[in-house]
Amino acid sequence: MTATPPARPALLTVAEAAARLGLSARTLRYYEELGFLRPARTPGGHRLYGEPDLELIGRIVTMQQLGFTLATIRNVLRYRSFQDESGRRRLALNDMRAVAAAARADAESLRARVALLRRELDAATREAEALDHDVAYLDRRVAEEEARGARD
């Protein structure tokens, strides 16, 4: 009985990866240009994306949606990918400080954005309640007019 070799992980073309992630192929190439990822290549130079690439892209998209700057995303990814010879993650103290400062600034920006969104949500809620009041008044008036029309 011969042993079956382990299955190679499926690799996706740029079009397949973009479709699966709901992004454009241009976005994937842009992330590569920024140095966020390095997909495998076919002998002909076509990009191939594996599951780790897709997970990384998902993280990048999530960080962008949360409002992190591309510079902070770059630093976070750099920090997470830097390993010493023992496999432990290491970063020079000054680089660590820079990553922390950028992340702190992004977190403050996110908090400010959340506060603004809360104020906008509160204002929209008040407007919806006022509109509900107006609709209730109009519904009463329509019912009164219909009742009056039925009597005439």
Wavefront OBJ file of the C-alpha trace (Angstrom):
o trace
v 0.000 0.000 0.000
v 1.477 3.353 -1.006
v 1.049 6.456 1.063
v -0.859 9.288 -0.520
v 1.170 12.479 -0.524
v -0.375 15.275 1.507
v -2.628 17.546 -0.518
v -1.068 20.823 -1.522
v -3.006 23.822 -0.353
v -5.179 25.343 -3.045
v -3.810 28.492 -4.590
v -6.061 31.073 -6.177
v -5.385 33.403 -9.064
v -5.694 37.134 -8.461
v -9.176 37.092 -10.057
v -10.313 34.149 -7.899
v -8.880 35.670 -4.716
v -10.435 39.064 -5.480
v -13.834 37.468 -6.121
v -13.652 35.405 -2.932
v -12.716 38.466 -0.860
v -15.140 40.843 -2.574
v -12.305 43.147 -3.614
v -10.876 44.219 -6.928
v -7.777 42.636 -8.386
v -6.296 46.146 -8.364
v -6.723 46.307 -4.575
v -4.781 43.062 -4.167
v -2.002 44.368 -6.401
v -2.022 47.651 -4.444
v -1.550 45.774 -1.152
v 1.387 43.995 -2.760
v 2.831 47.329 -3.965
v 2.578 48.607 -0.391
v 4.565 45.584 0.777
v 1.690 44.126 2.820
v 1.962 40.713 1.171
v 4.013 38.733 -1.292
v 1.882 36.186 -3.123
v 3.485 33.181 -4.772
v 4.088 33.376 -8.510
v 3.695 30.916 -11.341
v 6.692 30.392 -13.627
v 4.965 32.868 -15.946
v 4.774 35.487 -13.174
v 1.065 35.251 -12.371
v 0.141 35.835 -8.728
v -1.152 32.934 -6.627
v -2.819 33.448 -3.253
v -2.984 30.853 -0.505
v -5.164 30.742 2.576
v -2.623 32.673 4.716
v -2.617 35.446 2.080
v -6.419 35.614 2.143
v -6.458 35.781 5.944
v -3.879 38.563 5.892
v -5.867 40.527 3.314
v -8.963 40.096 5.468
v -7.090 41.574 8.431
v -5.911 44.492 6.331
v -9.445 45.214 5.122
v -10.781 45.020 8.678
v -8.102 47.383 9.973
v -8.892 49.830 7.153
v -12.617 49.637 7.900
v -11.845 50.429 11.530
v -10.008 53.541 10.397
v -6.386 52.501 10.821
v -4.030 54.350 8.526
v -2.012 52.460 5.938
v 1.148 53.500 7.794
v -0.097 51.919 11.015
v -1.226 48.795 9.179
v 2.239 48.552 7.632
v 3.875 48.875 11.066
v 1.558 46.328 12.654
v 2.183 43.851 9.848
v 5.911 44.498 10.023
v 5.934 43.940 13.754
v 3.931 40.748 13.482
v 6.120 39.331 10.735
v 9.518 40.140 12.270
v 10.992 37.126 14.025
v 14.390 36.406 15.428
v 16.319 33.194 14.833
v 14.484 31.415 17.673
v 11.112 32.226 16.105
v 10.206 34.834 18.727
v 8.906 38.128 17.511
v 11.415 40.917 17.976
v 11.459 44.543 17.047
v 13.923 47.244 17.921
v 12.791 49.398 20.824
v 12.510 52.549 18.702
v 10.457 50.671 16.098
v 8.226 49.308 18.855
v 7.729 52.839 20.182
v 6.849 54.078 16.693
v 4.323 51.270 16.191
v 2.798 51.959 19.605
v 2.613 55.716 18.952
v 0.956 55.215 15.560
v -1.498 52.692 16.989
v -2.252 55.039 19.906
v -2.959 57.890 17.463
v -5.200 55.632 15.382
v -7.044 54.472 18.511
v -7.649 58.100 19.526
v -8.889 58.858 16.035
v -11.226 55.865 16.215
v -12.568 57.005 19.589
v -13.234 60.465 18.150
v -14.993 58.883 15.184
v -17.107 56.698 17.476
v -18.085 59.777 19.525
v -19.105 61.609 16.343
v -21.099 58.608 15.134
v -22.854 58.398 18.517
v -23.851 62.071 18.265
v -25.094 61.495 14.715
v -26.990 58.395 15.835
v -28.595 60.325 18.702
v -29.645 63.115 16.309
v -31.014 60.605 13.802
v -32.934 58.842 16.584
v -34.508 62.149 17.661
v -35.459 62.891 14.040
v -36.992 59.423 13.636
v -39.011 59.906 16.841
v -40.253 63.292 15.604
v -41.175 61.714 12.279
v -43.029 58.915 14.117
v -45.020 61.623 15.926
v -45.843 63.318 12.597
v -46.863 60.002 11.010
v -49.134 59.223 13.972
v -50.799 62.651 13.582
v -51.277 62.123 9.838
v -52.664 58.616 10.404
v -55.244 60.079 12.861
v -56.194 62.793 10.363
v -56.587 60.242 7.545
v -58.761 58.062 9.786
v -60.888 61.091 10.750
v -61.336 62.101 7.115
v -62.208 58.541 6.095
v -64.736 58.327 8.941
v -66.239 61.685 7.923
v -66.407 60.581 4.259
v -68.158 57.357 5.252
v -70.815 59.374 7.149
v -71.495 61.753 4.252
l 1 2 3 4 5 6 7 8 9 10 11 12 13 14 15 16 17 18 19 20 21 22 23 24 25 26 27 28 29 30 31 32 33 34 35 36 37 38 39 40 41 42 43 44 45 46 47 48 49 50 51 52 53 54 55 56 57 58 59 60 61 62 63 64 65 66 67 68 69 70 71 72 73 74 75 76 77 78 79 80 81 82 83 84 85 86 87 88 89 90 91 92 93 94 95 96 97 98 99 100 101 102 103 104 105 106 107 108 109 110 111 112 113 114 115 116 117 118 119 120 121 122 123 124 125 126 127 128 129 130 131 132 133 134 135 136 137 138 139 140 141 142 143 144 145 146 147 148 149 150 151 152
